[in-house]
Amino acid sequence: MREGTATFIDILLAIILPPLGVFLKFGCQVEFWICLILTLFGYLPGIIYAVYAITK
């Protein structure tokens, strides 16, 4: 699979379920926990952070 396709799938998963997309990219590191907390506070902040974390 090409890198662009992998990034597209990661972003799609981040929109559907933000912590899952971040977990698949980073594992159980601090990015995952930040995304999980933001998703619990509100779905939109979780999506925004997940897309940011995956694309940075």
MIDOSE-1310 file (N, C-alpha, C; in nm, 2 decimals, decimal comma, always signed):
residues 56
mreg	+0,08/-0,12/+0,00/+0,00/+0,00/+0,00/+0,09/+0,12/+0,00; +0,05/+0,22/-0,08/+0,13/+0,34/-0,09/+0,10/+0,43/+0,03; +0,20/+0,52/+0,06/+0,19/+0,61/+0,18/+0,06/+0,70/+0,17; +0,03/+0,75/+0,06/-0,09/+0,84/+0,05/-0,22/+0,76/+0,08
tatf	-0,22/+0,63/+0,04/-0,34/+0,55/+0,07/-0,35/+0,53/+0,22; -0,24/+0,50/+0,28/-0,24/+0,47/+0,42/-0,28/+0,59/+0,50; -0,23/+0,71/+0,46/-0,27/+0,83/+0,53/-0,42/+0,86/+0,51; -0,47/+0,83/+0,39/-0,62/+0,85/+0,37/-0,70/+0,76/+0,46
idil	-0,66/+0,64/+0,47/-0,73/+0,54/+0,56/-0,72/+0,59/+0,70; -0,60/+0,63/+0,74/-0,59/+0,68/+0,88/-0,68/+0,80/+0,91; -0,69/+0,89/+0,82/-0,77/+1,01/+0,83/-0,92/+0,97/+0,83; -0,96/+0,88/+0,75/-1,10/+0,83/+0,75/-1,13/+0,77/+0,88
laii	-1,04/+0,69/+0,93/-1,07/+0,63/+1,07/-1,07/+0,73/+1,17; -0,99/+0,84/+1,16/-0,99/+0,94/+1,26/-1,12/+1,02/+1,26; -1,19/+1,03/+1,14/-1,31/+1,10/+1,14/-1,43/+1,01/+1,20; -1,42/+0,88/+1,17/-1,52/+0,79/+1,22/-1,51/+0,77/+1,37
lppl	-1,39/+0,73/+1,41/-1,36/+0,70/+1,55/-1,22/+0,76/+1,58; -1,21/+0,88/+1,63/-1,08/+0,95/+1,64/-0,97/+0,87/+1,72; -1,00/+0,81/+1,84/-0,90/+0,75/+1,91/-0,84/+0,62/+1,84; -0,92/+0,56/+1,76/-0,88/+0,44/+1,68/-0,78/+0,48/+1,57
gvfl	-0,80/+0,59/+1,50/-0,71/+0,64/+1,40/-0,58/+0,68/+1,46; -0,58/+0,74/+1,58/-0,45/+0,78/+1,64/-0,38/+0,66/+1,70; -0,46/+0,57/+1,75/-0,40/+0,44/+1,81/-0,32/+0,36/+1,70; -0,38/+0,35/+1,58/-0,32/+0,28/+1,48/-0,19/+0,35/+1,42
kfgc	-0,19/+0,48/+1,44/-0,07/+0,55/+1,39/+0,04/+0,55/+1,50; +0,01/+0,58/+1,62/+0,11/+0,60/+1,73/+0,11/+0,49/+1,83; +0,01/+0,40/+1,84/+0,01/+0,31/+1,95/-0,05/+0,37/+2,07; -0,01/+0,32/+2,19/-0,06/+0,37/+2,32/+0,03/+0,48/+2,38
qvef	+0,06/+0,58/+2,30/+0,14/+0,68/+2,34/+0,06/+0,80/+2,39; +0,12/+0,91/+2,42/+0,05/+1,03/+2,48/-0,05/+1,08/+2,38; -0,03/+1,07/+2,25/-0,12/+1,13/+2,15/-0,25/+1,06/+2,16; -0,25/+0,93/+2,18/-0,37/+0,85/+2,19/-0,46/+0,89/+2,31
wicl	-0,39/+0,91/+2,42/-0,46/+0,95/+2,54/-0,52/+1,09/+2,53; -0,45/+1,18/+2,47/-0,50/+1,32/+2,45/-0,62/+1,31/+2,36; -0,62/+1,23/+2,25/-0,73/+1,22/+2,16/-0,85/+1,16/+2,23; -0,82/+1,06/+2,32/-0,93/+0,99/+2,39/-1,00/+1,09/+2,48
iltl	-0,93/+1,17/+2,55/-0,99/+1,27/+2,65/-1,06/+1,37/+2,57; -1,01/+1,42/+2,46/-1,08/+1,52/+2,38/-1,20/+1,47/+2,32; -1,20/+1,34/+2,28/-1,32/+1,28/+2,22/-1,43/+1,26/+2,33; -1,39/+1,23/+2,45/-1,49/+1,22/+2,56/-1,55/+1,35/+2,60
fgyl	-1,47/+1,46/+2,58/-1,52/+1,60/+2,61/-1,61/+1,64/+2,50; -1,59/+1,60/+2,38/-1,67/+1,64/+2,26/-1,61/+1,57/+2,14; -1,70/+1,53/+2,05/-1,66/+1,45/+1,94/-1,58/+1,53/+1,84; -1,62/+1,66/+1,82/-1,55/+1,74/+1,72/-1,40/+1,78/+1,77
pgii	-1,38/+1,81/+1,89/-1,24/+1,83/+1,93/-1,15/+1,71/+1,91; -1,21/+1,59/+1,93/-1,14/+1,47/+1,91/-1,10/+1,45/+1,76; -1,19/+1,48/+1,68/-1,17/+1,47/+1,53/-1,06/+1,57/+1,49; -1,07/+1,69/+1,53/-0,97/+1,79/+1,50/-0,83/+1,75/+1,54
yavy	-0,82/+1,71/+1,67/-0,69/+1,67/+1,72/-0,64/+1,54/+1,64; -0,72/+1,45/+1,62/-0,68/+1,32/+1,55/-0,63/+1,35/+1,41; -0,70/+1,44/+1,34/-0,65/+1,47/+1,20/-0,52/+1,55/+1,21; -0,51/+1,64/+1,30/-0,39/+1,71/+1,32/-0,27/+1,62/+1,36
aitk	-0,29/+1,53/+1,45/-0,18/+1,44/+1,49/-0,14/+1,35/+1,38; -0,23/+1,30/+1,30/-0,20/+1,21/+1,19/-0,12/+1,28/+1,08; -0,16/+1,40/+1,05/-0,10/+1,47/+0,94/+0,02/+1,55/+0,97; +0,05/+1,57/+1,10/+0,17/+1,65/+1,13/+0,30/+1,58/+1,11
